[in-house]
Amino acid sequence: DLPEGESNLVTVTVADRVGNTSSAELNLKIDTNAPVVSVTPSITGGQILQNTKDVPVTFAYKDATSGIQKVELATNSNMQGAVPLTGDKIVSPYNYSLSGLSDGTYTIYVRATDNAGNKSEAVKAGEVIVDTTAPKVEIKTPVSGATVNKTIGFTGTVTDNNLSNSAKPVLQYKNGTQWKDVSAASTSLTNQEWTITGVDTTQLNKETSE
């Protein structure tokens, strides 16, 4: 076997029927080792983004024998549909586009290929959640068309897979072409059930008449 990583002179000689020969030589460097890829955590675990955003992916690579031909980034370990980076396009951090991804959880992988065709393992760079769907809000009480007193409360539900722990319901009313916030004594959101209490309905009349 030819030694790994060293320059090896290879000669090809051909002879014809009468013994005339001709030779050609070339140098070959043997590289059977895959490059090494490492990633620096740059993606917050479970980061929630719309698919119009880019995610910065920070990575490093090493190949001592033949050098790096390309680096690929994809949202699957099989690297299907990967974004290939070559030459001066291999930059880190690289802003990986989430464009075209539907709602769901995705793991971003990085893989390098050296100039001998050896491929590294697909290395996990982090996980993102793509969310392009707005929350669905329903009002349970009061019902539409109800007659209410001066001080009232509202209850309802909200459906969304990615509500933040600090999410709170906000009551608004439409004054002409503008939506305005309505003050309330308290607001809460627990297990997708929301409550707004202590709403003074006279403020609606006052604001509307201005």
Buried (B, 14 or more C-beta within 10 A) or exposed (E): EEEEBEEEEEEEEEEEEEEEEEEEEEEEBBBEBBBBBEBEEBBEEEEBBEBEBEBEBBBEBEBEBBEBBBBBBBBEEEBEEBBBBEEEEBEBBBEBBBEEBEEEEBBBBBBBBBBBEBBBBBBEBBBBBBBEEEEEEEEEEEEEEEEEEEEBBBBBBBEBEEEEEEBEBEBEBEEEEEEBEBEBEEBEBEEBEBBBBEBBBEEBEEEEEE
